[in-house]
């Protein structure tokens, strides 16, 4: 069995979450399949997905994406909420481990916060995203008053670590939310 590279697994997690949030994934799923093939993965549905041309139909892309996930033996989240939380966890780990920029990770975590009805554990990222908009506009950030351009990355990483601790400490996934 071929090991799935970490970036391909992260891409699949992102697609699961985007799909759970009802965001169209057609183009991204085809690009993910091309990346997976380029990384040396091999699956009949992966080849078909990578070869799809516009116009891309949701049902066709979704079908081949699901088949490729199964053929690659990647774990599919059990629920939409689980897909979003898995992506939130991965995004926080990527931020903590310097695999993504604070600006990008905060933007993603903000969208996940909204998708999860403003879950309190993700609210710091909602506030940080708002504060970043204020900072970019030259205003004082009222939603996260202690953040500044010089400490935004460090503050974001601290919040990511706090989120990961909260995720690791939960016992019942149904109680998270």
C-alpha positions as CSV (number, residue, x, y, z in Angstrom):
1,X,0.0,0.0,0.0
2,X,1.3,3.5,-0.9
3,X,1.6,6.0,1.8
4,X,-0.4,9.2,1.2
5,X,1.8,12.3,1.4
6,X,0.9,14.7,4.2
7,X,0.1,17.5,1.8
8,X,-2.3,15.3,-0.2
9,X,-4.1,14.2,3.0
10,X,-4.3,17.8,4.2
11,X,-5.8,18.7,0.8
12,X,-8.4,16.0,1.1
13,X,-9.3,17.2,4.6
14,X,-9.7,20.7,3.3
15,X,-12.0,19.5,0.5
16,X,-14.1,17.5,2.9
17,X,-14.5,20.6,5.1
18,X,-15.3,22.9,2.2
19,X,-17.9,20.4,0.9
20,X,-19.4,20.2,4.4
21,X,-19.7,24.0,4.3
22,X,-21.4,23.7,0.9
23,X,-18.6,25.5,-0.9
24,X,-18.1,24.3,-4.4
25,X,-15.0,22.1,-4.7
26,X,-15.1,21.0,-8.3
27,X,-12.0,22.8,-9.5
28,X,-10.1,22.2,-6.3
29,X,-10.9,18.5,-6.3
30,X,-9.6,18.2,-9.9
31,X,-6.4,20.1,-8.9
32,X,-6.1,17.9,-5.8
33,X,-6.3,14.7,-8.0
34,X,-3.6,16.1,-10.3
35,X,-1.4,16.8,-7.3
36,X,-2.0,13.3,-5.9
37,X,-1.0,11.7,-9.2
38,X,2.1,14.0,-9.4
39,X,3.0,12.8,-5.9
40,X,3.0,9.2,-7.2
41,X,-0.4,8.0,-6.0
42,X,-2.3,5.6,-8.2
43,X,-6.1,5.0,-8.3
44,X,-8.5,4.5,-11.2
45,X,-10.9,7.2,-9.8
46,X,-8.0,9.5,-9.2
47,X,-7.0,9.4,-12.9
48,X,-10.6,10.0,-13.9
49,X,-11.0,12.9,-11.5
50,X,-7.7,14.5,-12.6
51,X,-8.8,14.2,-16.3
52,X,-12.2,15.9,-15.9
53,X,-12.6,19.0,-18.0
54,X,-15.0,22.0,-17.7
55,X,-17.8,22.2,-17.4
56,X,-17.4,20.4,-14.1
57,X,-20.5,18.9,-12.7
58,X,-20.8,18.7,-8.9
59,X,-22.3,15.2,-8.9
60,X,-19.6,13.8,-11.1
61,X,-16.7,15.4,-9.3
62,X,-18.2,14.4,-5.9
63,X,-18.6,10.8,-7.0
64,X,-15.0,10.4,-8.3
65,X,-13.7,12.3,-5.3
66,X,-15.4,9.9,-2.9
67,X,-14.2,6.9,-4.9
68,X,-10.6,8.2,-5.0
69,X,-10.7,8.7,-1.2
70,X,-11.9,5.1,-0.7
71,X,-9.4,3.7,-3.2
72,X,-6.5,5.6,-1.5
73,X,-7.8,4.3,1.9
74,X,-8.1,7.8,3.3
75,X,-10.4,8.2,6.2
76,X,-13.6,10.1,5.4
77,X,-15.1,12.1,8.2
78,X,-18.3,10.6,9.6
79,X,-20.3,13.8,9.7
80,X,-20.1,17.3,8.2
81,X,-19.2,18.7,11.6
82,X,-16.4,16.2,12.0
83,X,-15.0,17.2,8.6
84,X,-14.9,20.8,9.6
85,X,-13.3,20.1,13.0
86,X,-10.7,17.8,11.4
87,X,-9.8,20.7,9.0
88,X,-9.7,23.2,11.9
89,X,-7.4,20.9,13.8
90,X,-5.1,20.4,10.8
91,X,-5.1,24.2,10.1
92,X,-4.2,24.9,13.7
93,X,-1.4,22.3,13.6
94,X,-0.1,23.8,10.4
95,X,0.0,27.2,11.9
96,X,1.7,26.0,15.0
97,X,4.3,24.1,13.0
98,X,4.9,27.0,10.5
99,X,3.4,25.1,7.6
100,X,1.1,28.0,6.8
101,X,1.1,31.7,7.4
102,X,-0.8,33.2,10.3
103,X,-2.8,35.4,7.9
104,X,-4.0,32.4,5.8
105,X,-4.6,30.1,8.8
106,X,-6.6,32.8,10.7
107,X,-8.7,33.4,7.6
108,X,-9.5,29.7,7.3
109,X,-10.2,29.3,11.0
110,X,-12.5,32.3,10.9
111,X,-14.6,30.7,8.1
112,X,-14.7,27.5,10.0
113,X,-15.9,29.4,13.1
114,X,-18.7,30.9,11.1
115,X,-19.6,27.4,9.6
116,X,-19.8,26.0,13.1
117,X,-22.2,28.7,14.3
118,X,-19.5,30.8,16.0
119,X,-18.3,28.0,18.2
120,X,-16.6,29.6,21.2
121,X,-13.4,27.6,20.7
122,X,-12.9,29.2,17.3
123,X,-14.0,32.7,18.3
124,X,-10.5,33.9,18.9
125,X,-9.8,33.4,15.2
126,X,-13.0,35.3,14.3
127,X,-11.7,38.1,16.4
128,X,-8.2,37.9,15.1
129,X,-9.5,38.0,11.5
130,X,-11.5,41.1,12.3
131,X,-8.5,42.6,14.1
132,X,-6.4,42.0,11.0
133,X,-8.9,43.8,8.8
134,X,-8.7,46.8,11.3
135,X,-4.9,46.7,11.3
136,X,-4.8,46.5,7.5
137,X,-7.1,49.6,7.4
138,X,-4.8,51.5,9.8
139,X,-7.3,51.3,12.6
140,X,-7.0,50.0,16.2
141,X,-8.3,46.5,16.5
142,X,-11.3,46.6,18.8
143,X,-12.1,42.9,18.6
144,X,-8.7,41.8,19.8
145,X,-7.1,44.9,21.4
146,X,-3.8,43.4,22.3
147,X,-2.9,42.3,18.8
148,X,-0.6,44.5,16.6
149,X,1.3,43.9,13.3
150,X,4.4,43.0,15.3
151,X,2.7,40.3,17.4
152,X,-0.1,39.0,15.1
153,X,1.8,35.8,14.1
154,X,2.8,35.0,17.7
155,X,-0.7,35.7,19.0
156,X,-2.2,33.5,16.2
157,X,0.1,30.6,17.1
158,X,-0.8,30.9,20.8
159,X,-4.5,30.7,19.9
160,X,-3.8,27.7,17.6
161,X,-2.0,26.0,20.5
162,X,-4.9,26.7,22.8
163,X,-7.4,25.3,20.3
164,X,-5.3,22.1,19.9
165,X,-5.2,21.7,23.7
166,X,-9.0,22.1,23.8
167,X,-9.4,19.6,21.0
168,X,-7.1,17.1,22.6
169,X,-8.8,17.3,26.0
170,X,-12.3,16.6,24.8
171,X,-13.6,13.2,25.6
172,X,-16.8,13.0,23.6
173,X,-16.7,14.5,20.1
174,X,-20.4,15.1,20.3
175,X,-19.9,17.4,23.3
176,X,-17.6,19.6,21.2
177,X,-19.6,22.4,19.6
